[in-house]
Amino acid sequence: MAVSAPADSKWTASAIRDLGVRTNMPTACSILGISASSGYGLAARGQFPVNVLRVGNRMVVPVAGLLDLFGIDQKEPAEVA
């Protein structure tokens, strides 16, 4: 099941972190701003911008790769007092 983009249609660092350890291809494509069909095509050619894992006939995208691609820390920064 694809996760919808946040209500304001913009993916934030926090929203991406909230996905957990992995996400599916349509959600990863939404974050990247590309169509799912383009994403599947890139993955099939080994050209998707982050690592894609094949689990049976599913494609799984580690969220850590998406965070790294955008230069986002994997952990929420500590609040400054």
C-alpha positions in Angstrom: 0.0 0.0 0.0 1.4 3.4 -1.0 1.7 6.1 1.6 0.2 9.4 0.5 2.2 12.6 0.5 1.6 14.8 3.5 -1.5 16.9 3.3 0.4 20.0 2.0 1.8 17.7 -0.8 5.4 18.4 0.3 7.6 15.7 1.7 9.5 17.0 4.7 12.6 15.4 6.4 10.3 14.5 9.3 7.7 12.9 7.1 10.3 10.8 5.3 11.8 9.7 8.6 8.3 8.8 9.8 8.1 6.2 7.1 10.3 3.9 9.1 13.0 1.6 7.8 11.6 0.9 4.3 9.0 2.1 1.9 7.5 0.9 -1.4 8.3 2.1 -4.9 5.3 4.4 -5.4 6.1 6.3 -2.1 9.8 6.6 -2.9 8.9 7.9 -6.4 6.5 10.5 -4.8 9.3 11.7 -2.6 11.6 12.0 -5.6 9.0 13.8 -7.6 8.8 11.2 -10.4 6.0 8.9 -11.6 5.9 5.3 -10.3 6.2 4.0 -13.8 9.4 6.0 -14.4 10.7 4.7 -11.0 10.0 1.1 -11.9 11.7 1.6 -15.3 14.8 3.1 -13.7 14.9 0.3 -11.1 14.6 -2.3 -13.8 17.6 -0.7 -15.6 19.6 -0.4 -12.3 19.4 3.4 -12.6 17.1 4.3 -9.6 18.9 6.9 -7.6 18.9 4.8 -4.4 19.3 1.2 -3.6 16.2 -0.9 -4.4 15.7 -4.4 -2.9 13.7 -7.0 -4.6 11.7 -9.1 -2.2 9.9 -11.7 -4.2 8.2 -9.7 -6.9 8.1 -6.5 -4.8 10.5 -3.6 -4.9 11.4 -2.2 -1.5 13.3 1.1 -1.0 15.3 1.6 2.2 14.4 5.0 3.7 18.0 5.5 4.7 19.0 5.7 1.1 16.4 8.5 0.4 17.6 10.4 3.5 21.2 10.1 2.4 20.3 11.2 -1.2 18.9 14.5 0.2 21.6 14.9 2.8 19.1 14.5 5.7 20.3 13.1 9.0 18.7 9.8 9.8 17.9 10.9 13.3 15.8 13.9 14.2 18.1 16.7 15.4 17.9 17.4 19.1 16.0 20.5 20.0 18.0 23.4 21.2 17.0 24.6 24.6 
